[in-house]
Amino acid sequence: MDLGLKNKVALVAGGSMGLGKAVAMMLSKEGAKVAIGSLDDAYLPEAAEEIRRATGSEILAIPADVTDLEQAKQFVRKSLAHYGTVDILVNNAGGPPSTTFLEIDDTLWEYGFRLNLMSTIVMTREVVPVMKKKKWGRIINMTSIAVKQPIDGLILSNTVRSGVIGLAKSLSNELAPFHITVNSVCPGYTLTDRVRNLAKATAEKEKTTPEAIIKRWESSIPMGRLGTPEEFASLVTYLASNHSGYITGAAIQIDGGWYKGIM
């Protein structure tokens, strides 16, 4: 199936590793020109070079810590200056730390809001005028299954990411007349380095092995396994394509059936 992404310009925040990198790779394989932003570390140039070698598509790497809202803005502005336009924005950032309510002080609450909600607002605000002028665009927010089924110990993430869903639903109605879709994707347990590290940290607390923790998670998933980054990226790439034009305001879980609700 031709997804119609050749020469589209896609901006992927948090694109140097994990799910963000998988999304950037798949968009590039479909012929999109991609800008990836992430922390200014060795992972960013390495990811850009890996994607470039694998796909032959144009890839731009921009250091950006999206908890610094000026850097979040500059990620979009530098991408626009380089490519001249934008068609697809993938809002993505790592999750805030696992804590209980009384362990979270005002500084950590503010960090969580900047990381997941304010960065999404700031980057989206930068691309919307361009997309409205083109009368076409795709805005995709990478959140978590926790927005549908809050996860114990992740109260900060549960709270802040739910705000992203509210934003997306409201914004989707506002932008629909301009043929701009706004959707959110809600991954469950997916085998990324972050999940491996979470399994390791959990195992240390429980005095067991990471393999045992992963097996326990798998036992709660009807499909009996964790998802892959490539499966997640396939969903995002479809939502970025011409074929998804009638899907907007949706929060779509990709979790192997873990979520038990009907909505």
C-alpha contacts under 8 A as a table, 3 or more apart, distances in Angstrom:
res1	aa1	res2	aa2	distance
2	D	5	L	7.94
3	L	30	E	7.37
3	L	238	Y	7.22
3	L	241	S	5.32
3	L	242	N	6.12
3	L	243	H	6.64
4	G	241	S	6.17
4	G	242	N	5.83
5	L	8	K	5.25
5	L	27	L	7.56
5	L	30	E	5.89
5	L	31	G	5.99
5	L	32	A	5.46
5	L	240	A	7.95
5	L	241	S	6.17
5	L	242	N	7.61
6	K	30	E	6.13
6	K	31	G	4.12
6	K	32	A	4.97
6	K	33	K	7.86
7	N	31	G	5.90
7	N	32	A	4.79
7	N	33	K	5.74
8	K	31	G	7.57
8	K	32	A	4.81
8	K	33	K	6.00
8	K	86	V	7.53
8	K	87	D	5.99
8	K	88	I	7.60
9	V	32	A	5.78
9	V	33	K	4.80
9	V	34	V	5.86
9	V	35	A	7.86
9	V	83	Y	7.27
9	V	85	T	6.88
9	V	86	V	5.03
9	V	87	D	5.21
9	V	88	I	6.27
10	A	27	L	7.67
10	A	32	A	6.59
10	A	33	K	6.14
10	A	34	V	4.79
10	A	35	A	6.33
10	A	86	V	6.29
10	A	87	D	5.97
10	A	88	I	4.45
10	A	89	L	5.84
10	A	90	V	7.53
11	L	34	V	5.80
11	L	35	A	4.85
11	L	36	I	6.09
11	L	37	G	7.91
11	L	76	V	7.44
11	L	79	S	7.46
11	L	86	V	7.38
11	L	88	I	6.13
11	L	89	L	4.88
11	L	90	V	6.02
12	V	15	G	5.45
12	V	20	G	6.68
12	V	23	V	7.69
12	V	24	A	6.37
12	V	34	V	7.21
12	V	35	A	6.16
12	V	36	I	4.91
12	V	37	G	6.49
12	V	89	L	6.26
12	V	90	V	4.77
12	V	91	N	6.59
12	V	92	N	7.13
13	A	20	G	6.97
13	A	36	I	5.77
13	A	37	G	4.84
13	A	38	S	6.30
13	A	90	V	6.25
13	A	91	N	5.62
13	A	92	N	5.11
13	A	93	A	6.71
14	G	17	M	7.06
14	G	20	G	5.42
14	G	21	K	7.40
14	G	36	I	6.92
14	G	37	G	5.64
14	G	38	S	4.77
14	G	39	L	7.87
14	G	91	N	7.98
14	G	92	N	5.45
14	G	93	A	5.29
14	G	94	G	7.39
15	G	18	G	7.70
15	G	19	L	7.64
15	G	20	G	4.17
15	G	21	K	4.38
15	G	22	A	7.81
15	G	23	V	7.55
15	G	24	A	6.24
15	G	36	I	4.90
15	G	37	G	5.80
15	G	38	S	6.19
15	G	44	L	7.77
15	G	47	A	7.90
15	G	92	N	7.92
16	S	20	G	6.61
16	S	21	K	5.07
16	S	36	I	6.85
16	S	37	G	7.16
16	S	38	S	6.09
16	S	43	Y	5.75
16	S	44	L	4.90
16	S	46	E	7.88
16	S	47	A	5.24
16	S	48	A	7.38
17	M	20	G	5.99
17	M	21	K	4.64
17	M	22	A	7.49
17	M	43	Y	7.08
17	M	47	A	7.12
18	G	21	K	5.46
18	G	22	A	6.43
18	G	192	T	5.42
18	G	193	D	6.52
18	G	194	R	7.39
18	G	229	P	6.97
19	L	22	A	5.04
19	L	23	V	6.21
19	L	192	T	7.18
19	L	229	P	5.39
19	L	232	F	7.20
19	L	233	A	7.01
20	G	23	V	5.12
20	G	24	A	6.22
20	G	92	N	6.80
21	K	24	A	5.05
21	K	25	M	6.07
21	K	47	A	7.13
22	A	25	M	5.08
22	A	26	M	6.25
22	A	229	P	5.82
22	A	230	E	6.00
22	A	233	A	5.72
23	V	26	M	5.24
23	V	27	L	6.13
23	V	230	E	7.66
23	V	232	F	7.72
23	V	233	A	4.50
23	V	234	S	7.61
23	V	236	V	6.86
23	V	237	T	7.00
24	A	27	L	5.25
24	A	28	S	6.09
24	A	34	V	6.68
24	A	36	I	7.18
24	A	51	I	7.73
25	M	28	S	5.13
25	M	29	K	6.21
25	M	51	I	5.61
25	M	55	T	7.59
26	M	29	K	4.93
26	M	30	E	6.37
26	M	230	E	7.85
26	M	233	A	6.45
26	M	234	S	7.19
26	M	237	T	6.90
27	L	30	E	5.12
27	L	31	G	6.67
27	L	32	A	5.57
27	L	33	K	7.96
27	L	34	V	7.36
27	L	237	T	6.11
28	S	31	G	5.09
28	S	32	A	4.94
28	S	33	K	6.39
28	S	34	V	6.45
28	S	51	I	7.34
28	S	55	T	6.10
28	S	56	G	7.99
28	S	57	S	5.70
28	S	58	E	7.68
28	S	59	I	7.86
29	K	32	A	7.31
29	K	54	A	7.97
29	K	55	T	5.22
29	K	57	S	7.27
31	G	57	S	6.17
32	A	57	S	6.99
32	A	58	E	7.78
33	K	57	S	6.31
33	K	58	E	5.14
33	K	59	I	6.12
34	V	57	S	7.98
34	V	58	E	6.50
34	V	59	I	4.95
34	V	60	L	6.27
35	A	59	I	5.67
35	A	60	L	4.43
35	A	61	A	5.83
35	A	62	I	7.20
35	A	79	S	6.36
36	I	44	L	7.98
36	I	48	A	7.63
36	I	59	I	7.47
36	I	60	L	6.18
36	I	61	A	5.08
36	I	62	I	6.22
37	G	44	L	7.58
37	G	61	A	5.99
37	G	62	I	4.81
37	G	63	P	5.51
37	G	64	A	5.49
37	G	75	F	6.47
38	S	44	L	6.46
38	S	62	I	6.95
38	S	63	P	5.35
38	S	64	A	4.97
38	S	65	D	6.06
38	S	66	V	7.68
39	L	44	L	7.21
39	L	63	P	5.46
39	L	64	A	5.30
39	L	65	D	5.12
40	D	44	L	6.82
40	D	63	P	4.72
40	D	64	A	6.60
40	D	65	D	7.61
41	D	44	L	6.03
41	D	45	P	7.93
41	D	63	P	7.96
42	A	45	P	6.08
42	A	46	E	6.35
43	Y	46	E	5.17
43	Y	47	A	5.90
44	L	47	A	5.26
44	L	48	A	6.28
44	L	61	A	6.59
44	L	62	I	7.95
44	L	63	P	7.39
45	P	48	A	5.06
45	P	49	E	6.14
45	P	61	A	6.60
46	E	49	E	5.25
46	E	50	E	6.13
47	A	50	E	5.07
47	A	51	I	6.15
48	A	51	I	5.28
48	A	52	R	6.06
48	A	59	I	6.24
48	A	60	L	7.03
48	A	61	A	6.16
49	E	52	R	5.00
49	E	53	R	6.08
50	E	53	R	5.26
50	E	54	A	6.12
51	I	54	A	5.11
51	I	55	T	5.97
51	I	56	G	7.73
51	I	57	S	7.88
51	I	59	I	7.43
52	R	55	T	5.48
52	R	56	G	5.15
52	R	57	S	5.85
52	R	58	E	6.66
52	R	59	I	6.26
53	R	56	G	5.78
60	L	79	S	7.72
62	I	75	F	6.37
62	I	78	K	7.83
63	P	75	F	7.57
64	A	71	Q	5.33
64	A	72	A	6.26
64	A	74	Q	7.78
64	A	75	F	6.15
65	D	68	D	5.70
65	D	71	Q	6.03
65	D	72	A	6.72
66	V	69	L	5.90
66	V	71	Q	6.04
66	V	72	A	4.62
66	V	93	A	7.51
66	V	114	R	7.51
66	V	115	L	6.26
66	V	119	S	5.68
67	T	71	Q	7.94
67	T	72	A	7.43
67	T	111	Y	6.87
67	T	114	R	5.02
67	T	115	L	4.71
67	T	119	S	6.57
68	D	71	Q	5.36
68	D	72	A	6.40
68	D	114	R	7.49
69	L	72	A	4.87
69	L	73	K	6.25
69	L	114	R	7.35
69	L	118	M	7.45
69	L	119	S	6.25
69	L	122	V	6.87
70	E	73	K	5.10
70	E	74	Q	6.16
71	Q	74	Q	4.90
71	Q	75	F	6.11
72	A	75	F	5.24
72	A	76	V	6.90
72	A	119	S	6.26
72	A	122	V	6.83
72	A	123	M	6.19
73	K	76	V	5.47
73	K	77	R	6.23
73	K	122	V	6.29
73	K	123	M	5.81
73	K	126	E	6.84
74	Q	77	R	4.79
74	Q	78	K	5.69
75	F	78	K	5.47
75	F	79	S	6.22
76	V	79	S	5.11
76	V	80	L	6.15
76	V	123	M	6.45
76	V	126	E	6.65
76	V	127	V	7.33
77	R	80	L	5.04
77	R	81	A	6.09
77	R	126	E	7.51
78	K	81	A	4.97
78	K	82	H	6.20
79	S	82	H	5.16
79	S	83	Y	6.05
79	S	84	G	7.73
80	L	83	Y	5.28
80	L	84	G	4.87
80	L	85	T	5.25
80	L	86	V	6.54
81	A	84	G	5.45
81	A	85	T	7.88
83	Y	86	V	7.50
85	T	130	V	6.98
86	V	89	L	7.56
86	V	127	V	6.89
86	V	130	V	6.95
86	V	131	M	7.12
86	V	137	G	7.98
87	D	131	M	6.62
87	D	136	W	7.07
87	D	137	G	5.00
87	D	138	R	6.36
88	I	137	G	5.90
88	I	138	R	4.71
88	I	139	I	5.91
88	I	140	I	7.80
88	I	240	A	6.46
89	L	124	T	7.45
89	L	127	V	7.55
89	L	138	R	6.32
89	L	139	I	4.89
89	L	140	I	6.23
90	V	139	I	6.10
90	V	140	I	4.86
90	V	141	N	5.87
90	V	142	M	7.17
91	N	119	S	7.86
91	N	120	T	5.72
91	N	123	M	7.55
91	N	124	T	7.97
91	N	139	I	7.60
91	N	140	I	6.19
91	N	141	N	4.77
91	N	142	M	6.05
92	N	116	N	7.58
92	N	120	T	7.75
92	N	141	N	6.43
92	N	142	M	5.24
92	N	143	T	7.53
93	A	115	L	6.51
93	A	116	N	6.24
93	A	142	M	7.83
94	G	115	L	7.59
94	G	116	N	7.78
95	G	115	L	7.77
95	G	116	N	7.37
95	G	157	S	6.38
96	P	112	G	5.67
96	P	115	L	7.50
96	P	156	L	6.70
96	P	157	S	5.88
97	P	154	L	7.33
97	P	156	L	7.65
97	P	157	S	7.83
98	S	153	G	5.48
98	S	154	L	4.98
98	S	155	I	7.58
98	S	156	L	7.58
99	T	103	E	6.11
99	T	104	I	6.89
99	T	153	G	5.45
99	T	154	L	6.19
99	T	155	I	7.00
99	T	156	L	7.45
100	T	103	E	5.40
100	T	104	I	6.92
100	T	153	G	5.70
100	T	154	L	7.40
100	T	155	I	6.70
101	F	104	I	5.64
101	F	155	I	6.69
101	F	156	L	7.87
102	L	105	D	7.44
104	I	107	T	7.91
104	I	108	L	5.79
104	I	109	W	6.45
104	I	156	L	7.99
105	D	108	L	5.44
105	D	109	W	6.33
106	D	109	W	5.08
106	D	110	E	6.15
107	T	110	E	5.18
107	T	111	Y	6.19
108	L	111	Y	4.90
108	L	112	G	6.19
109	W	112	G	5.20
109	W	113	F	6.29
109	W	156	L	7.08
110	E	113	F	5.12
110	E	114	R	6.18
111	Y	114	R	5.19
111	Y	115	L	6.00
112	G	115	L	5.05
112	G	116	N	6.21
112	G	117	L	7.72
112	G	156	L	6.71
112	G	157	S	7.27
112	G	160	V	6.76
113	F	116	N	5.68
113	F	117	L	5.12
113	F	118	M	5.89
113	F	160	V	5.91
114	R	117	L	5.81
114	R	118	M	4.57
114	R	119	S	5.70
115	L	118	M	6.66
115	L	119	S	5.90
116	N	119	S	5.91
116	N	120	T	6.40
116	N	160	V	6.56
116	N	161	R	6.39
116	N	164	V	7.57
117	L	120	T	5.23
117	L	121	I	6.33
117	L	160	V	6.21
117	L	161	R	6.72
117	L	163	G	6.66
117	L	164	V	5.73
118	M	121	I	4.94
118	M	122	V	6.00
119	S	122	V	5.16
119	S	123	M	6.09
120	T	123	M	5.46
120	T	124	T	5.92
120	T	141	N	7.64
120	T	164	V	7.46
121	I	124	T	5.25
121	I	125	R	6.01
122	V	125	R	5.21
122	V	126	E	6.51
123	M	126	E	5.19
123	M	127	V	6.66
124	T	127	V	5.37
124	T	128	V	6.12
124	T	139	I	7.54
125	R	128	V	5.56
125	R	129	P	7.60
126	E	129	P	6.94
126	E	130	V	8.00
127	V	130	V	5.50
127	V	131	M	6.31
128	V	131	M	5.07
128	V	132	K	5.94
129	P	132	K	5.15
129	P	133	K	6.23
130	V	133	K	5.25
130	V	134	K	6.38
131	M	134	K	5.02
131	M	135	K	5.80
131	M	136	W	5.49
131	M	137	G	5.23
131	M	178	F	7.90
131	M	180	I	7.04
132	K	135	K	4.80
132	K	136	W	6.70
132	K	137	G	7.74
132	K	175	L	7.79
132	K	178	F	5.70
132	K	180	I	7.46
134	K	137	G	7.78
135	K	178	F	4.67
135	K	179	H	5.61
135	K	180	I	6.89
136	W	178	F	6.34
136	W	179	H	4.96
136	W	180	I	5.11
137	G	179	H	6.67
137	G	180	I	4.37
137	G	181	T	6.39
138	R	180	I	5.66
138	R	181	T	5.10
138	R	182	V	6.25
138	R	239	L	7.50
138	R	240	A	5.59
138	R	241	S	8.00
139	I	180	I	7.47
139	I	181	T	6.14
139	I	182	V	4.75
139	I	183	N	6.43
139	I	240	A	7.74
140	I	182	V	5.89
140	I	183	N	5.01
140	I	184	S	5.48
140	I	185	V	7.29
140	I	236	V	7.31
140	I	239	L	7.52
140	I	240	A	7.56
141	N	164	V	7.64
141	N	168	A	7.90
141	N	182	V	7.86
141	N	183	N	6.30
141	N	184	S	4.49
141	N	185	V	6.25
142	M	184	S	5.89
142	M	185	V	5.19
142	M	186	C	6.54
142	M	187	P	7.91
143	T	147	V	7.49
143	T	161	R	6.08
143	T	164	V	7.71
143	T	184	S	6.64
143	T	185	V	5.94
143	T	186	C	5.12
143	T	187	P	7.03
144	S	147	V	5.98
144	S	161	R	7.34
144	S	185	V	7.15
144	S	186	C	4.13
144	S	187	P	5.01
144	S	188	G	6.47
144	S	253	Q	7.98
145	I	148	K	5.57
145	I	149	Q	6.27
145	I	150	P	7.69
145	I	186	C	4.56
145	I	187	P	5.31
145	I	188	G	5.18
145	I	253	Q	6.18
145	I	254	I	7.83
145	I	255	D	7.33
145	I	259	Y	7.42
146	A	149	Q	4.74
146	A	150	P	4.31
146	A	151	I	5.60
146	A	157	S	7.72
146	A	158	N	5.69
146	A	186	C	7.68
146	A	188	G	7.99
147	V	150	P	6.02
147	V	158	N	5.96
147	V	161	R	6.35
147	V	162	S	5.17
147	V	165	I	7.64
147	V	186	C	7.45
148	K	259	Y	7.52
148	K	261	G	7.96
149	Q	259	Y	6.73
150	P	154	L	7.59
150	P	155	I	7.64
150	P	158	N	5.62
151	I	154	L	5.67
151	I	155	I	7.35
151	I	158	N	7.05
152	D	155	I	6.81
154	L	157	S	5.34
154	L	158	N	5.92
155	I	158	N	4.94
155	I	159	T	6.06
156	L	159	T	5.30
156	L	160	V	6.19
157	S	160	V	5.32
157	S	161	R	5.70
158	N	161	R	5.73
158	N	162	S	6.18
159	T	162	S	5.46
159	T	163	G	6.82
160	V	163	G	5.26
160	V	164	V	6.94
161	R	164	V	5.08
161	R	165	I	6.76
162	S	165	I	5.15
162	S	166	G	6.54
163	G	166	G	5.10
163	G	167	L	6.19
164	V	167	L	5.05
164	V	168	A	6.09
165	I	168	A	5.09
165	I	169	K	6.17
165	I	184	S	6.84
165	I	251	A	7.13
166	G	169	K	5.29
166	G	170	S	6.30
167	L	170	S	5.37
167	L	171	L	5.95
168	A	171	L	5.09
168	A	172	S	5.87
168	A	182	V	5.89
168	A	183	N	6.43
168	A	184	S	7.15
168	A	249	G	6.18
169	K	172	S	5.28
169	K	173	N	6.94
169	K	182	V	7.43
169	K	183	N	7.73
169	K	249	G	4.57
169	K	250	A	7.20
170	S	173	N	5.69
170	S	174	E	6.75
170	S	249	G	7.62
171	L	174	E	5.01
171	L	175	L	6.14
171	L	182	V	6.98
171	L	249	G	7.86
172	S	175	L	5.34
172	S	176	A	5.86
172	S	180	I	7.59
172	S	181	T	6.02
172	S	182	V	4.96
172	S	183	N	7.58
172	S	248	T	6.02
172	S	249	G	5.11
173	N	176	A	5.33
173	N	177	P	7.97
173	N	249	G	7.37
174	E	177	P	7.27
175	L	178	F	5.51
175	L	179	H	6.92
175	L	180	I	5.52
175	L	181	T	7.02
176	A	179	H	5.19
176	A	180	I	5.48
176	A	181	T	6.32
176	A	248	T	7.82
177	P	180	I	7.48
179	H	245	G	7.44
181	T	245	G	6.91
181	T	247	I	6.92
181	T	248	T	4.90
181	T	249	G	7.31
182	V	248	T	5.27
182	V	249	G	5.58
182	V	250	A	7.61
183	N	239	L	7.74
183	N	247	I	7.62
183	N	248	T	5.48
183	N	249	G	5.16
183	N	250	A	5.06
183	N	251	A	6.11
183	N	252	I	7.93
184	S	249	G	7.58
184	S	250	A	6.17
184	S	251	A	4.61
184	S	252	I	6.32
185	V	236	V	7.39
185	V	251	A	5.60
185	V	252	I	4.92
185	V	253	Q	5.96
185	V	254	I	7.30
186	C	251	A	6.65
186	C	252	I	5.75
186	C	253	Q	4.41
186	C	254	I	6.03
186	C	255	D	7.77
187	P	190	T	7.05
187	P	232	F	7.28
187	P	253	Q	5.79
187	P	254	I	4.89
187	P	255	D	5.61
188	G	227	G	7.67
188	G	253	Q	7.32
188	G	254	I	6.16
188	G	255	D	4.20
188	G	256	G	7.58
188	G	258	W	7.22
189	Y	195	V	7.30
189	Y	217	W	7.71
189	Y	226	L	5.54
189	Y	227	G	6.36
189	Y	255	D	6.48
190	T	195	V	6.89
190	T	226	L	5.13
190	T	227	G	4.36
190	T	228	T	5.52
190	T	229	P	6.56
190	T	255	D	7.87
191	L	195	V	6.00
191	L	196	R	6.87
191	L	226	L	5.94
191	L	227	G	6.07
191	L	228	T	5.59
191	L	229	P	6.86
192	T	195	V	5.25
192	T	196	R	6.30
192	T	228	T	7.64
192	T	229	P	6.89
193	D	196	R	4.94
193	D	197	N	6.10
194	R	197	N	5.07
194	R	198	L	6.13
195	V	198	L	4.87
195	V	199	A	6.08
196	R	199	A	5.06
196	R	200	K	6.23
196	R	210	P	7.48
197	N	200	K	4.93
197	N	201	A	6.13
198	L	201	A	5.09
198	L	202	T	6.04
199	A	202	T	5.12
199	A	203	A	5.98
199	A	210	P	4.98
199	A	211	E	7.75
199	A	213	I	5.80
199	A	214	I	6.44
200	K	203	A	5.06
200	K	204	E	6.27
200	K	209	T	7.15
200	K	210	P	4.82
201	A	204	E	5.22
201	A	205	K	6.49
202	T	205	K	5.19
202	T	206	E	6.22
202	T	210	P	7.50
202	T	213	I	7.27
203	A	206	E	5.06
203	A	207	K	5.60
203	A	208	T	4.83
203	A	209	T	5.13
203	A	210	P	5.30
203	A	212	A	7.78
203	A	213	I	6.36
204	E	207	K	4.98
204	E	208	T	6.44
204	E	209	T	7.42
205	K	208	T	7.96
208	T	212	A	6.79
208	T	213	I	7.70
209	T	212	A	5.22
209	T	213	I	6.57
210	P	213	I	5.07
210	P	214	I	6.23
211	E	214	I	5.16
211	E	215	K	6.14
212	A	215	K	5.06
212	A	216	R	6.22
213	I	216	R	5.07
213	I	217	W	6.36
214	I	217	W	5.06
214	I	218	E	6.12
215	K	218	E	4.96
215	K	219	S	6.16
216	R	219	S	5.13
216	R	220	S	6.84
217	W	220	S	5.44
217	W	221	I	6.91
217	W	226	L	7.93
218	E	221	I	5.23
218	E	223	M	7.96
218	E	224	G	5.01
218	E	225	R	4.83
218	E	226	L	6.16
219	S	222	P	7.50
219	S	224	G	5.80
219	S	225	R	7.70
220	S	224	G	7.34
220	S	258	W	6.62
221	I	224	G	5.16
221	I	225	R	6.60
221	I	226	L	7.77
221	I	255	D	7.74
221	I	256	G	6.04
221	I	257	G	6.09
221	I	258	W	4.78
222	P	256	G	6.29
222	P	257	G	5.54
222	P	258	W	6.39
223	M	256	G	5.33
223	M	257	G	6.82
224	G	256	G	7.89
225	R	256	G	7.64
226	L	255	D	7.95
226	L	256	G	7.48
227	G	231	E	6.79
227	G	232	F	7.55
227	G	255	D	6.93
227	G	256	G	6.99
228	T	231	E	5.34
228	T	232	F	6.63
229	P	232	F	5.11
229	P	233	A	6.09
230	E	233	A	4.94
230	E	234	S	6.15
231	E	234	S	5.20
231	E	235	L	6.80
232	F	235	L	5.44
232	F	236	V	6.61
232	F	254	I	6.97
233	A	236	V	5.09
233	A	237	T	6.00
234	S	237	T	5.14
234	S	238	Y	6.20
235	L	238	Y	5.20
235	L	239	L	6.32
236	V	239	L	5.08
236	V	240	A	6.23
237	T	240	A	4.96
237	T	241	S	6.36
238	Y	241	S	5.13
238	Y	243	H	7.05
238	Y	244	S	6.53
239	L	243	H	7.67
239	L	244	S	5.31
239	L	247	I	7.75
240	A	244	S	7.08
241	S	244	S	5.83
241	S	245	G	7.67
242	N	245	G	5.94
244	S	247	I	5.51
245	G	248	T	7.61
247	I	250	A	6.80
254	I	257	G	7.74
255	D	258	W	5.54
255	D	259	Y	7.07
257	G	260	K	7.13
